[in-house]
Amino acid sequence: MASPTSQLAAQVGAQLASTKNLHPTQQWLTAFMNTQKTTTPLPALTQTASFRLLSSDITTSLWSDASQCLPPDIHNVEIKERRLQGPIVLQLLGIEDMSKSRWEQIEAIEALERGEGTKGREIIRVTNTEEADDSGANVNKGGGPHKLSLQDSRGTRIFGIELQEVRGIGLGMSIGSKMVLKNAVVARGVILMEPANTTILGGKIDAWHKAWKENRKAELKAAIEASERNVRSDP
């Protein structure tokens, strides 16, 4: 007979799967339950587990069954178009606003570092409440489409392009943020993202986010300097 802790862990896992399409491994669930009181109500346990999963690396916390991951030949450019039924959970490794110049992207990153966002053309201060919104509803929009570097629970990486504006996608997204794909089209190895097939769950991996901001700014500045050198060297 299963112990009360095991039964509760199974209930938490079932809730996470049905409400957010998150399927934690048994190892992750066991480790999580070892830090919780069995007298804690199920809704509170599920909420805490969801928060921790969204802050985790899904390659170590979620199951990597074939039905929940990208196909092994997902990068085959010979396949003109295919549809992923899903649901498939992905985590964000990087993002680029394809409508902004390199300098504009640097300025946007620095504005977010100062805690500033935009509302239309107006600069606003982003409050703590906005920053904590898991759905990404308060992510700084504007510009776009965005190009995203994504990863599934098996570790497979892929690019996604925002075909239509998706709520929660923007330069203010946190690296490590999780999203769910359902019935999404992949064209020659690139996911075509739109509101009907992409749901942002939120989350953040602090170490990844800090490293990405620093590296991204350095990459953009290096590209600008290289471009300027090329211009000066032209006869």
Secondary structure as GFF3:
##gff-version 3
##sequence-region A 1 235
A	DSSP	alpha_helix	4	20	.	.	.	ID=ss1
A	DSSP	alpha_helix	26	33	.	.	.	ID=ss2
A	DSSP	alpha_helix	42	54	.	.	.	ID=ss3
A	DSSP	alpha_helix	58	61	.	.	.	ID=ss4
A	DSSP	three_ten_helix	66	68	.	.	.	ID=ss5
A	DSSP	beta_strand	82	84	.	.	.	ID=ss6
A	DSSP	beta_strand	88	97	.	.	.	ID=ss7
A	DSSP	alpha_helix	102	113	.	.	.	ID=ss8
A	DSSP	beta_strand	116	119	.	.	.	ID=ss9
A	DSSP	beta_strand	122	125	.	.	.	ID=ss10
A	DSSP	alpha_helix	128	131	.	.	.	ID=ss11
A	DSSP	beta_strand	146	151	.	.	.	ID=ss12
A	DSSP	beta_strand	157	162	.	.	.	ID=ss13
A	DSSP	beta_strand	178	181	.	.	.	ID=ss14
A	DSSP	beta_strand	184	187	.	.	.	ID=ss15
A	DSSP	beta_strand	190	193	.	.	.	ID=ss16
A	DSSP	beta_strand	198	202	.	.	.	ID=ss17
A	DSSP	alpha_helix	206	233	.	.	.	ID=ss18
###
